[in-house]
Amino acid sequence: MSKTVHQILEDPEFQELARQKNKISLILTITELVLYFGFIGLIAYNKPFLASKVAVGSATTIGIPIAVGVIILSWVLTGIYIFWANSVYDEKVKRIKKRFGG
């Protein structure tokens, strides 16, 4: 490893950026896992609830909108990360690279 790599790794701004990235990644990952495994848990342990109809006379069960909601929320969580990466992360990386001549 060169001295520059050590300087970057020890730089307080880089360390703060790494902490922020880890924090948002962890929060979004845990949220996604809770959504997904919560839905899987419903399938495993509460099939009658998922099989209940959305409305009287409807052919659609409550499981369909919940499944669609899980998919849409996954997209939203991905969009949140992309927005954060484009608006915060990339700017800070550019600033750090510029300071170290990258």
Gaussian input, Z-matrix of N, CA and C with variables (Angstrom, degrees):
# hf/3-21g

backbone

0 1
 N
 C     1     B1
 C     2     B2     1     A1
 N     3     B3     2     A2     1     D1
 C     4     B4     3     A3     2     D2
 C     5     B5     4     A4     3     D3
 N     6     B6     5     A5     4     D4
 C     7     B7     6     A6     5     D5
 C     8     B8     7     A7     6     D6
 N     9     B9     8     A8     7     D7
 C    10    B10     9     A9     8     D8
 C    11    B11    10    A10     9     D9
 N    12    B12    11    A11    10    D10
 C    13    B13    12    A12    11    D11
 C    14    B14    13    A13    12    D12
 N    15    B15    14    A14    13    D13
 C    16    B16    15    A15    14    D14
 C    17    B17    16    A16    15    D15
 N    18    B18    17    A17    16    D16
 C    19    B19    18    A18    17    D17
 C    20    B20    19    A19    18    D18
 N    21    B21    20    A20    19    D19
 C    22    B22    21    A21    20    D20
 C    23    B23    22    A22    21    D21
 N    24    B24    23    A23    22    D22
 C    25    B25    24    A24    23    D23
 C    26    B26    25    A25    24    D24
 N    27    B27    26    A26    25    D25
 C    28    B28    27    A27    26    D26
 C    29    B29    28    A28    27    D27
 N    30    B30    29    A29    28    D28
 C    31    B31    30    A30    29    D29
 C    32    B32    31    A31    30    D30
 N    33    B33    32    A32    31    D31
 C    34    B34    33    A33    32    D32
 C    35    B35    34    A34    33    D33
 N    36    B36    35    A35    34    D34
 C    37    B37    36    A36    35    D35
 C    38    B38    37    A37    36    D36
 N    39    B39    38    A38    37    D37
 C    40    B40    39    A39    38    D38
 C    41    B41    40    A40    39    D39
 N    42    B42    41    A41    40    D40
 C    43    B43    42    A42    41    D41
 C    44    B44    43    A43    42    D42
 N    45    B45    44    A44    43    D43
 C    46    B46    45    A45    44    D44
 C    47    B47    46    A46    45    D45
 N    48    B48    47    A47    46    D46
 C    49    B49    48    A48    47    D47
 C    50    B50    49    A49    48    D48
 N    51    B51    50    A50    49    D49
 C    52    B52    51    A51    50    D50
 C    53    B53    52    A52    51    D51
 N    54    B54    53    A53    52    D52
 C    55    B55    54    A54    53    D53
 C    56    B56    55    A55    54    D54
 N    57    B57    56    A56    55    D55
 C    58    B58    57    A57    56    D56
 C    59    B59    58    A58    57    D57
 N    60    B60    59    A59    58    D58
 C    61    B61    60    A60    59    D59
 C    62    B62    61    A61    60    D60
 N    63    B63    62    A62    61    D61
 C    64    B64    63    A63    62    D62
 C    65    B65    64    A64    63    D63
 N    66    B66    65    A65    64    D64
 C    67    B67    66    A66    65    D65
 C    68    B68    67    A67    66    D66
 N    69    B69    68    A68    67    D67
 C    70    B70    69    A69    68    D68
 C    71    B71    70    A70    69    D69
 N    72    B72    71    A71    70    D70
 C    73    B73    72    A72    71    D71
 C    74    B74    73    A73    72    D72
 N    75    B75    74    A74    73    D73
 C    76    B76    75    A75    74    D74
 C    77    B77    76    A76    75    D75
 N    78    B78    77    A77    76    D76
 C    79    B79    78    A78    77    D77
 C    80    B80    79    A79    78    D78
 N    81    B81    80    A80    79    D79
 C    82    B82    81    A81    80    D80
 C    83    B83    82    A82    81    D81
 N    84    B84    83    A83    82    D82
 C    85    B85    84    A84    83    D83
 C    86    B86    85    A85    84    D84
 N    87    B87    86    A86    85    D85
 C    88    B88    87    A87    86    D86
 C    89    B89    88    A88    87    D87
 N    90    B90    89    A89    88    D88
 C    91    B91    90    A90    89    D89
 C    92    B92    91    A91    90    D90
 N    93    B93    92    A92    91    D91
 C    94    B94    93    A93    92    D92
 C    95    B95    94    A94    93    D93
 N    96    B96    95    A95    94    D94
 C    97    B97    96    A96    95    D95
 C    98    B98    97    A97    96    D96
 N    99    B99    98    A98    97    D97
 C   100   B100    99    A99    98    D98
 C   101   B101   100   A100    99    D99
 N   102   B102   101   A101   100   D100
 C   103   B103   102   A102   101   D101
 C   104   B104   103   A103   102   D102
 N   105   B105   104   A104   103   D103
 C   106   B106   105   A105   104   D104
 C   107   B107   106   A106   105   D105
 N   108   B108   107   A107   106   D106
 C   109   B109   108   A108   107   D107
 C   110   B110   109   A109   108   D108
 N   111   B111   110   A110   109   D109
 C   112   B112   111   A111   110   D110
 C   113   B113   112   A112   111   D111
 N   114   B114   113   A113   112   D112
 C   115   B115   114   A114   113   D113
 C   116   B116   115   A115   114   D114
 N   117   B117   116   A116   115   D115
 C   118   B118   117   A117   116   D116
 C   119   B119   118   A118   117   D117
 N   120   B120   119   A119   118   D118
 C   121   B121   120   A120   119   D119
 C   122   B122   121   A121   120   D120
 N   123   B123   122   A122   121   D121
 C   124   B124   123   A123   122   D122
 C   125   B125   124   A124   123   D123
 N   126   B126   125   A125   124   D124
 C   127   B127   126   A126   125   D125
 C   128   B128   127   A127   126   D126
 N   129   B129   128   A128   127   D127
 C   130   B130   129   A129   128   D128
 C   131   B131   130   A130   129   D129
 N   132   B132   131   A131   130   D130
 C   133   B133   132   A132   131   D131
 C   134   B134   133   A133   132   D132
 N   135   B135   134   A134   133   D133
 C   136   B136   135   A135   134   D134
 C   137   B137   136   A136   135   D135
 N   138   B138   137   A137   136   D136
 C   139   B139   138   A138   137   D137
 C   140   B140   139   A139   138   D138
 N   141   B141   140   A140   139   D139
 C   142   B142   141   A141   140   D140
 C   143   B143   142   A142   141   D141
 N   144   B144   143   A143   142   D142
 C   145   B145   144   A144   143   D143
 C   146   B146   145   A145   144   D144
 N   147   B147   146   A146   145   D145
 C   148   B148   147   A147   146   D146
 C   149   B149   148   A148   147   D147
 N   150   B150   149   A149   148   D148
 C   151   B151   150   A150   149   D149
 C   152   B152   151   A151   150   D150
 N   153   B153   152   A152   151   D151
 C   154   B154   153   A153   152   D152
 C   155   B155   154   A154   153   D153
 N   156   B156   155   A155   154   D154
 C   157   B157   156   A156   155   D155
 C   158   B158   157   A157   156   D156
 N   159   B159   158   A158   157   D157
 C   160   B160   159   A159   158   D158
 C   161   B161   160   A160   159   D159
 N   162   B162   161   A161   160   D160
 C   163   B163   162   A162   161   D161
 C   164   B164   163   A163   162   D162
 N   165   B165   164   A164   163   D163
 C   166   B166   165   A165   164   D164
 C   167   B167   166   A166   165   D165
 N   168   B168   167   A167   166   D166
 C   169   B169   168   A168   167   D167
 C   170   B170   169   A169   168   D168
 N   171   B171   170   A170   169   D169
 C   172   B172   171   A171   170   D170
 C   173   B173   172   A172   171   D171
 N   174   B174   173   A173   172   D172
 C   175   B175   174   A174   173   D173
 C   176   B176   175   A175   174   D174
 N   177   B177   176   A176   175   D175
 C   178   B178   177   A177   176   D176
 C   179   B179   178   A178   177   D177
 N   180   B180   179   A179   178   D178
 C   181   B181   180   A180   179   D179
 C   182   B182   181   A181   180   D180
 N   183   B183   182   A182   181   D181
 C   184   B184   183   A183   182   D182
 C   185   B185   184   A184   183   D183
 N   186   B186   185   A185   184   D184
 C   187   B187   186   A186   185   D185
 C   188   B188   187   A187   186   D186
 N   189   B189   188   A188   187   D187
 C   190   B190   189   A189   188   D188
 C   191   B191   190   A190   189   D189
 N   192   B192   191   A191   190   D190
 C   193   B193   192   A192   191   D191
 C   194   B194   193   A193   192   D192
 N   195   B195   194   A194   193   D193
 C   196   B196   195   A195   194   D194
 C   197   B197   196   A196   195   D195
 N   198   B198   197   A197   196   D196
 C   199   B199   198   A198   197   D197
 C   200   B200   199   A199   198   D198
 N   201   B201   200   A200   199   D199
 C   202   B202   201   A201   200   D200
 C   203   B203   202   A202   201   D201
 N   204   B204   203   A203   202   D202
 C   205   B205   204   A204   203   D203
 C   206   B206   205   A205   204   D204
 N   207   B207   206   A206   205   D205
 C   208   B208   207   A207   206   D206
 C   209   B209   208   A208   207   D207
 N   210   B210   209   A209   208   D208
 C   211   B211   210   A210   209   D209
 C   212   B212   211   A211   210   D210
 N   213   B213   212   A212   211   D211
 C   214   B214   213   A213   212   D212
 C   215   B215   214   A214   213   D213
 N   216   B216   215   A215   214   D214
 C   217   B217   216   A216   215   D215
 C   218   B218   217   A217   216   D216
 N   219   B219   218   A218   217   D217
 C   220   B220   219   A219   218   D218
 C   221   B221   220   A220   219   D219
 N   222   B222   221   A221   220   D220
 C   223   B223   222   A222   221   D221
 C   224   B224   223   A223   222   D222
 N   225   B225   224   A224   223   D223
 C   226   B226   225   A225   224   D224
 C   227   B227   226   A226   225   D225
 N   228   B228   227   A227   226   D226
 C   229   B229   228   A228   227   D227
 C   230   B230   229   A229   228   D228
 N   231   B231   230   A230   229   D229
 C   232   B232   231   A231   230   D230
 C   233   B233   232   A232   231   D231
 N   234   B234   233   A233   232   D232
 C   235   B235   234   A234   233   D233
 C   236   B236   235   A235   234   D234
 N   237   B237   236   A236   235   D235
 C   238   B238   237   A237   236   D236
 C   239   B239   238   A238   237   D237
 N   240   B240   239   A239   238   D238
 C   241   B241   240   A240   239   D239
 C   242   B242   241   A241   240   D240
 N   243   B243   242   A242   241   D241
 C   244   B244   243   A243   242   D242
 C   245   B245   244   A244   243   D243
 N   246   B246   245   A245   244   D244
 C   247   B247   246   A246   245   D245
 C   248   B248   247   A247   246   D246
 N   249   B249   248   A248   247   D247
 C   250   B250   249   A249   248   D248
 C   251   B251   250   A250   249   D249
 N   252   B252   251   A251   250   D250
 C   253   B253   252   A252   251   D251
 C   254   B254   253   A253   252   D252
 N   255   B255   254   A254   253   D253
 C   256   B256   255   A255   254   D254
 C   257   B257   256   A256   255   D255
 N   258   B258   257   A257   256   D256
 C   259   B259   258   A258   257   D257
 C   260   B260   259   A259   258   D258
 N   261   B261   260   A260   259   D259
 C   262   B262   261   A261   260   D260
 C   263   B263   262   A262   261   D261
 N   264   B264   263   A263   262   D262
 C   265   B265   264   A264   263   D263
 C   266   B266   265   A265   264   D264
 N   267   B267   266   A266   265   D265
 C   268   B268   267   A267   266   D266
 C   269   B269   268   A268   267   D267
 N   270   B270   269   A269   268   D268
 C   271   B271   270   A270   269   D269
 C   272   B272   271   A271   270   D270
 N   273   B273   272   A272   271   D271
 C   274   B274   273   A273   272   D272
 C   275   B275   274   A274   273   D273
 N   276   B276   275   A275   274   D274
 C   277   B277   276   A276   275   D275
 C   278   B278   277   A277   276   D276
 N   279   B279   278   A278   277   D277
 C   280   B280   279   A279   278   D278
 C   281   B281   280   A280   279   D279
 N   282   B282   281   A281   280   D280
 C   283   B283   282   A282   281   D281
 C   284   B284   283   A283   282   D282
 N   285   B285   284   A284   283   D283
 C   286   B286   285   A285   284   D284
 C   287   B287   286   A286   285   D285
 N   288   B288   287   A287   286   D286
 C   289   B289   288   A288   287   D287
 C   290   B290   289   A289   288   D288
 N   291   B291   290   A290   289   D289
 C   292   B292   291   A291   290   D290
 C   293   B293   292   A292   291   D291
 N   294   B294   293   A293   292   D292
 C   295   B295   294   A294   293   D293
 C   296   B296   295   A295   294   D294
 N   297   B297   296   A296   295   D295
 C   298   B298   297   A297   296   D296
 C   299   B299   298   A298   297   D297
 N   300   B300   299   A299   298   D298
 C   301   B301   300   A300   299   D299
 C   302   B302   301   A301   300   D300
 N   303   B303   302   A302   301   D301
 C   304   B304   303   A303   302   D302
 C   305   B305   304   A304   303   D303

   B1=1.4531
   B2=1.5221
   B3=1.2771
   B4=1.4567
   B5=1.5185
   B6=1.3297
   B7=1.4665
   B8=1.5313
   B9=1.3130
   B10=1.4576
   B11=1.5282
   B12=1.3206
   B13=1.4574
   B14=1.5242
   B15=1.3267
   B16=1.4657
   B17=1.5247
   B18=1.3130
   B19=1.4699
   B20=1.5228
   B21=1.3153
   B22=1.4684
   B23=1.5240
   B24=1.3212
   B25=1.4673
   B26=1.5198
   B27=1.3090
   B28=1.4668
   B29=1.5288
   B30=1.3262
   B31=1.4566
   B32=1.5324
   B33=1.3334
   B34=1.4783
   B35=1.5310
   B36=1.3220
   B37=1.4671
   B38=1.5279
   B39=1.3457
   B40=1.4643
   B41=1.5207
   B42=1.3104
   B43=1.4624
   B44=1.5267
   B45=1.3246
   B46=1.4615
   B47=1.5311
   B48=1.3281
   B49=1.4620
   B50=1.5260
   B51=1.3222
   B52=1.4681
   B53=1.5289
   B54=1.3413
   B55=1.4713
   B56=1.5289
   B57=1.3380
   B58=1.4675
   B59=1.5203
   B60=1.3273
   B61=1.4656
   B62=1.5218
   B63=1.3219
   B64=1.4643
   B65=1.5244
   B66=1.3348
   B67=1.4592
   B68=1.5267
   B69=1.3323
   B70=1.4723
   B71=1.5202
   B72=1.3275
   B73=1.4653
   B74=1.5192
   B75=1.3197
   B76=1.4623
   B77=1.5284
   B78=1.3180
   B79=1.4654
   B80=1.5289
   B81=1.3299
   B82=1.4660
   B83=1.5293
   B84=1.3280
   B85=1.4649
   B86=1.5225
   B87=1.3293
   B88=1.4658
   B89=1.5241
   B90=1.3334
   B91=1.4610
   B92=1.5302
   B93=1.3154
   B94=1.4706
   B95=1.5277
   B96=1.3137
   B97=1.4631
   B98=1.5304
   B99=1.3309
   B100=1.4684
   B101=1.5322
   B102=1.3359
   B103=1.4696
   B104=1.5246
   B105=1.3196
   B106=1.4539
   B107=1.5256
   B108=1.3366
   B109=1.4575
   B110=1.5282
   B111=1.3263
   B112=1.4617
   B113=1.5199
   B114=1.3302
   B115=1.4686
   B116=1.5253
   B117=1.3282
   B118=1.4671
   B119=1.5310
   B120=1.3351
   B121=1.4622
   B122=1.5186
   B123=1.3254
   B124=1.4741
   B125=1.5225
   B126=1.3101
   B127=1.4704
   B128=1.5248
   B129=1.3187
   B130=1.4633
   B131=1.5200
   B132=1.3355
   B133=1.4628
   B134=1.5305
   B135=1.3287
   B136=1.4656
   B137=1.5333
   B138=1.3151
   B139=1.4641
   B140=1.5242
   B141=1.3393
   B142=1.4736
   B143=1.5369
   B144=1.3231
   B145=1.4688
   B146=1.5222
   B147=1.3236
   B148=1.4687
   B149=1.5272
   B150=1.3233
   B151=1.4621
   B152=1.5253
   B153=1.3354
   B154=1.4683
   B155=1.5246
   B156=1.3038
   B157=1.4667
   B158=1.5267
   B159=1.3247
   B160=1.4610
   B161=1.5229
   B162=1.3342
   B163=1.4681
   B164=1.5259
   B165=1.2942
   B166=1.4666
   B167=1.5275
   B168=1.3125
   B169=1.4592
   B170=1.5170
   B171=1.2995
   B172=1.4615
   B173=1.5276
   B174=1.3147
   B175=1.4600
   B176=1.5286
   B177=1.3150
   B178=1.4622
   B179=1.5228
   B180=1.3251
   B181=1.4600
   B182=1.5314
   B183=1.3135
   B184=1.4659
   B185=1.5353
   B186=1.3230
   B187=1.4668
   B188=1.5192
   B189=1.3295
   B190=1.4747
   B191=1.5317
   B192=1.3355
   B193=1.4632
   B194=1.5329
   B195=1.3204
   B196=1.4620
   B197=1.5280
   B198=1.3283
   B199=1.4683
   B200=1.5250
   B201=1.3188
   B202=1.4645
   B203=1.5339
   B204=1.3259
   B205=1.4620
   B206=1.5165
   B207=1.3242
   B208=1.4698
   B209=1.5284
   B210=1.3119
   B211=1.4637
   B212=1.5246
   B213=1.3202
   B214=1.4641
   B215=1.5291
   B216=1.3240
   B217=1.4673
   B218=1.5290
   B219=1.3232
   B220=1.4704
   B221=1.5239
   B222=1.3272
   B223=1.4612
   B224=1.5208
   B225=1.3289
   B226=1.4701
   B227=1.5278
   B228=1.3203
   B229=1.4645
   B230=1.5311
   B231=1.3229
   B232=1.4570
   B233=1.5274
   B234=1.3260
   B235=1.4647
   B236=1.5166
   B237=1.3220
   B238=1.4690
   B239=1.5181
   B240=1.3254
   B241=1.4657
   B242=1.5301
   B243=1.3055
   B244=1.4713
   B245=1.5241
   B246=1.3286
   B247=1.4613
   B248=1.5295
   B249=1.3250
   B250=1.4670
   B251=1.5307
   B252=1.3205
   B253=1.4675
   B254=1.5281
   B255=1.3248
   B256=1.4614
   B257=1.5216
   B258=1.3200
   B259=1.4663
   B260=1.5276
   B261=1.3173
   B262=1.4680
   B263=1.5248
   B264=1.3110
   B265=1.4625
   B266=1.5283
   B267=1.3273
   B268=1.4633
   B269=1.5209
   B270=1.3236
   B271=1.4677
   B272=1.5249
   B273=1.3178
   B274=1.4616
   B275=1.5243
   B276=1.3172
   B277=1.4676
   B278=1.5223
   B279=1.3349
   B280=1.4711
   B281=1.5170
   B282=1.3428
   B283=1.4659
   B284=1.5218
   B285=1.3071
   B286=1.4647
   B287=1.5295
   B288=1.3215
   B289=1.4596
   B290=1.5288
   B291=1.3279
   B292=1.4658
   B293=1.5358
   B294=1.3362
   B295=1.4733
   B296=1.5218
   B297=1.3371
   B298=1.4600
   B299=1.5208
   B300=1.3194
   B301=1.4622
   B302=1.5065
   B303=1.3326
   B304=1.4730
   B305=1.4880
   A1=109.35
   A2=115.20
   A3=119.03
   A4=110.41
   A5=113.85
   A6=119.57
   A7=110.45
   A8=117.34
   A9=121.43
   A10=111.15
   A11=117.20
   A12=120.64
   A13=109.81
   A14=116.28
   A15=120.00
   A16=111.15
   A17=116.87
   A18=120.00
   A19=110.79
   A20=116.14
   A21=119.68
   A22=110.49
   A23=116.74
   A24=120.33
   A25=112.57
   A26=117.47
   A27=121.66
   A28=112.94
   A29=117.31
   A30=121.65
   A31=110.40
   A32=117.73
   A33=120.29
   A34=113.43
   A35=117.60
   A36=120.10
   A37=110.93
   A38=116.27
   A39=120.41
   A40=110.68
   A41=117.24
   A42=121.21
   A43=111.26
   A44=116.77
   A45=120.85
   A46=110.74
   A47=116.46
   A48=120.99
   A49=110.57
   A50=116.90
   A51=120.83
   A52=110.35
   A53=117.50
   A54=120.63
   A55=110.83
   A56=116.23
   A57=119.93
   A58=111.01
   A59=116.13
   A60=120.70
   A61=110.43
   A62=116.68
   A63=119.95
   A64=111.42
   A65=116.68
   A66=120.89
   A67=111.37
   A68=117.03
   A69=118.83
   A70=110.49
   A71=117.86
   A72=120.39
   A73=110.81
   A74=117.02
   A75=121.37
   A76=111.22
   A77=117.09
   A78=121.12
   A79=110.89
   A80=116.67
   A81=119.92
   A82=111.40
   A83=117.29
   A84=120.50
   A85=111.07
   A86=116.95
   A87=120.13
   A88=110.57
   A89=117.00
   A90=120.85
   A91=110.80
   A92=116.25
   A93=120.56
   A94=111.30
   A95=117.25
   A96=120.26
   A97=111.41
   A98=116.68
   A99=120.10
   A100=110.20
   A101=116.58
   A102=119.90
   A103=111.23
   A104=115.79
   A105=120.63
   A106=111.42
   A107=116.57
   A108=118.63
   A109=111.89
   A110=117.29
   A111=119.79
   A112=110.50
   A113=115.65
   A114=119.77
   A115=110.81
   A116=116.94
   A117=120.77
   A118=109.66
   A119=116.66
   A120=120.75
   A121=111.71
   A122=116.16
   A123=119.35
   A124=110.80
   A125=116.18
   A126=119.62
   A127=109.98
   A128=116.51
   A129=120.17
   A130=112.83
   A131=117.27
   A132=119.49
   A133=115.72
   A134=118.11
   A135=118.17
   A136=111.33
   A137=115.17
   A138=120.03
   A139=113.61
   A140=118.20
   A141=117.39
   A142=112.26
   A143=117.83
   A144=120.00
   A145=110.49
   A146=116.82
   A147=120.02
   A148=111.90
   A149=117.25
   A150=120.82
   A151=112.92
   A152=117.35
   A153=118.91
   A154=110.28
   A155=114.97
   A156=121.46
   A157=110.87
   A158=116.12
   A159=121.94
   A160=110.14
   A161=116.08
   A162=122.15
   A163=107.94
   A164=115.56
   A165=120.60
   A166=108.73
   A167=115.91
   A168=120.86
   A169=113.87
   A170=117.20
   A171=120.96
   A172=110.16
   A173=116.31
   A174=120.86
   A175=111.02
   A176=116.72
   A177=121.50
   A178=110.74
   A179=114.84
   A180=119.33
   A181=109.54
   A182=116.07
   A183=121.64
   A184=111.44
   A185=116.31
   A186=120.41
   A187=113.39
   A188=116.69
   A189=120.72
   A190=110.84
   A191=120.36
   A192=118.55
   A193=113.15
   A194=117.28
   A195=118.90
   A196=109.84
   A197=117.50
   A198=121.40
   A199=110.77
   A200=116.45
   A201=120.45
   A202=109.71
   A203=116.50
   A204=120.72
   A205=112.48
   A206=116.94
   A207=120.64
   A208=109.99
   A209=116.94
   A210=121.30
   A211=110.52
   A212=117.06
   A213=121.00
   A214=110.77
   A215=117.61
   A216=119.84
   A217=111.83
   A218=117.21
   A219=120.31
   A220=110.38
   A221=116.20
   A222=120.09
   A223=111.00
   A224=116.10
   A225=120.46
   A226=110.46
   A227=117.28
   A228=120.16
   A229=111.09
   A230=116.92
   A231=120.58
   A232=110.50
   A233=116.50
   A234=121.13
   A235=112.11
   A236=117.30
   A237=120.73
   A238=110.00
   A239=116.69
   A240=119.44
   A241=110.89
   A242=117.28
   A243=120.74
   A244=110.34
   A245=116.85
   A246=120.46
   A247=110.33
   A248=117.08
   A249=120.93
   A250=110.38
   A251=116.67
   A252=120.11
   A253=111.02
   A254=117.08
   A255=120.10
   A256=113.15
   A257=117.23
   A258=119.65
   A259=113.34
   A260=118.64
   A261=120.91
   A262=110.92
   A263=116.19
   A264=121.70
   A265=112.39
   A266=116.89
   A267=120.25
   A268=112.34
   A269=116.91
   A270=120.23
   A271=111.44
   A272=116.38
   A273=119.86
   A274=111.36
   A275=117.40
   A276=120.88
   A277=109.80
   A278=117.44
   A279=120.93
   A280=111.03
   A281=116.08
   A282=120.47
   A283=111.09
   A284=116.92
   A285=121.01
   A286=110.49
   A287=117.34
   A288=120.98
   A289=110.83
   A290=116.18
   A291=120.59
   A292=109.89
   A293=116.42
   A294=119.58
   A295=112.17
   A296=116.38
   A297=119.94
   A298=112.12
   A299=117.25
   A300=121.38
   A301=114.97
   A302=116.26
   A303=119.67
   A304=113.46
   D1=138.07
   D2=178.93
   D3=-83.38
   D4=166.57
   D5=179.78
   D6=-61.76
   D7=-34.43
   D8=-178.90
   D9=-62.96
   D10=-40.09
   D11=178.94
   D12=-62.03
   D13=-44.86
   D14=178.12
   D15=-63.38
   D16=-39.06
   D17=178.19
   D18=-62.63
   D19=-42.89
   D20=179.47
   D21=-65.15
   D22=-46.12
   D23=-179.10
   D24=-63.78
   D25=-29.61
   D26=-179.96
   D27=-90.99
   D28=-7.01
   D29=-179.23
   D30=-66.79
   D31=127.81
   D32=-178.75
   D33=-59.32
   D34=-37.20
   D35=179.62
   D36=-65.96
   D37=-40.81
   D38=177.42
   D39=-65.08
   D40=-43.17
   D41=179.51
   D42=-62.74
   D43=-41.37
   D44=177.37
   D45=-63.83
   D46=-41.70
   D47=178.16
   D48=-62.41
   D49=-42.71
   D50=178.48
   D51=-63.32
   D52=-40.14
   D53=177.81
   D54=-63.64
   D55=-43.47
   D56=179.48
   D57=-61.83
   D58=-44.78
   D59=-179.26
   D60=-63.03
   D61=-44.41
   D62=178.46
   D63=-63.30
   D64=-39.75
   D65=-178.35
   D66=-65.27
   D67=-50.05
   D68=-178.70
   D69=-67.25
   D70=-36.88
   D71=177.94
   D72=-63.64
   D73=-42.82
   D74=179.91
   D75=-65.23
   D76=-44.94
   D77=-179.99
   D78=-61.32
   D79=-47.23
   D80=-178.58
   D81=-68.70
   D82=-36.51
   D83=178.46
   D84=-66.00
   D85=-46.14
   D86=178.95
   D87=-62.34
   D88=-41.64
   D89=177.97
   D90=-59.85
   D91=-45.45
   D92=179.51
   D93=-64.00
   D94=-42.65
   D95=-179.94
   D96=-64.75
   D97=-40.11
   D98=177.59
   D99=-63.09
   D100=-44.34
   D101=177.87
   D102=-59.98
   D103=-51.95
   D104=-174.51
   D105=-65.60
   D106=-52.56
   D107=-177.14
   D108=-72.10
   D109=-24.42
   D110=172.22
   D111=-63.66
   D112=-43.30
   D113=177.55
   D114=-65.61
   D115=-43.24
   D116=177.94
   D117=-62.16
   D118=-38.54
   D119=177.07
   D120=-62.46
   D121=-40.85
   D122=175.74
   D123=-60.80
   D124=-42.71
   D125=179.24
   D126=-62.02
   D127=-41.64
   D128=-175.85
   D129=-74.93
   D130=-38.46
   D131=-168.96
   D132=-114.58
   D133=-9.77
   D134=-177.81
   D135=-142.75
   D136=55.02
   D137=179.07
   D138=-59.53
   D139=-37.39
   D140=179.30
   D141=-60.41
   D142=-36.94
   D143=177.37
   D144=-63.93
   D145=-47.10
   D146=-179.95
   D147=-66.01
   D148=-27.53
   D149=-179.53
   D150=-82.92
   D151=-10.60
   D152=179.89
   D153=-68.60
   D154=148.10
   D155=-176.49
   D156=-76.09
   D157=147.61
   D158=177.43
   D159=-63.14
   D160=-41.95
   D161=178.62
   D162=-145.27
   D163=158.71
   D164=178.48
   D165=-59.83
   D166=129.01
   D167=179.48
   D168=84.60
   D169=-3.66
   D170=-179.51
   D171=-83.13
   D172=147.98
   D173=176.26
   D174=-88.69
   D175=-15.04
   D176=-176.99
   D177=-84.20
   D178=129.97
   D179=177.06
   D180=-91.02
   D181=163.00
   D182=-178.41
   D183=-65.07
   D184=-22.52
   D185=179.64
   D186=-64.29
   D187=-32.12
   D188=-177.90
   D189=-64.74
   D190=-54.97
   D191=179.64
   D192=-63.98
   D193=-30.63
   D194=177.38
   D195=-67.00
   D196=-44.34
   D197=178.59
   D198=-62.15
   D199=-44.17
   D200=177.98
   D201=-62.99
   D202=-39.57
   D203=177.62
   D204=-61.61
   D205=-40.20
   D206=177.45
   D207=-61.58
   D208=-44.19
   D209=179.50
   D210=-63.82
   D211=-47.57
   D212=-178.94
   D213=-64.00
   D214=-42.60
   D215=177.86
   D216=-64.05
   D217=-31.90
   D218=174.74
   D219=-63.48
   D220=-42.43
   D221=176.65
   D222=-63.64
   D223=-42.23
   D224=179.67
   D225=-62.03
   D226=-44.12
   D227=178.48
   D228=-62.46
   D229=-39.37
   D230=175.57
   D231=-63.10
   D232=-42.40
   D233=177.72
   D234=-62.72
   D235=-38.52
   D236=177.25
   D237=-61.71
   D238=-44.87
   D239=179.57
   D240=-64.79
   D241=-43.00
   D242=179.85
   D243=-62.56
   D244=-43.83
   D245=178.08
   D246=-60.24
   D247=-46.30
   D248=179.51
   D249=-62.46
   D250=-45.00
   D251=-178.50
   D252=-63.00
   D253=-41.97
   D254=-178.37
   D255=-73.18
   D256=-34.78
   D257=-174.03
   D258=-93.28
   D259=-30.05
   D260=-175.36
   D261=-113.85
   D262=-58.01
   D263=-172.01
   D264=-60.41
   D265=-51.45
   D266=-177.00
   D267=-60.47
   D268=-39.31
   D269=178.97
   D270=-64.10
   D271=-43.12
   D272=179.89
   D273=-67.83
   D274=-37.73
   D275=177.16
   D276=-63.46
   D277=-43.32
   D278=177.70
   D279=-59.68
   D280=-42.98
   D281=179.92
   D282=-63.48
   D283=-43.70
   D284=179.31
   D285=-65.57
   D286=-44.85
   D287=178.89
   D288=-60.53
   D289=-41.29
   D290=-179.13
   D291=-63.91
   D292=-41.92
   D293=-179.83
   D294=-63.83
   D295=-31.34
   D296=-177.93
   D297=-100.49
   D298=11.99
   D299=174.86
   D300=76.71
   D301=28.82
   D302=-178.14
   D303=-96.67

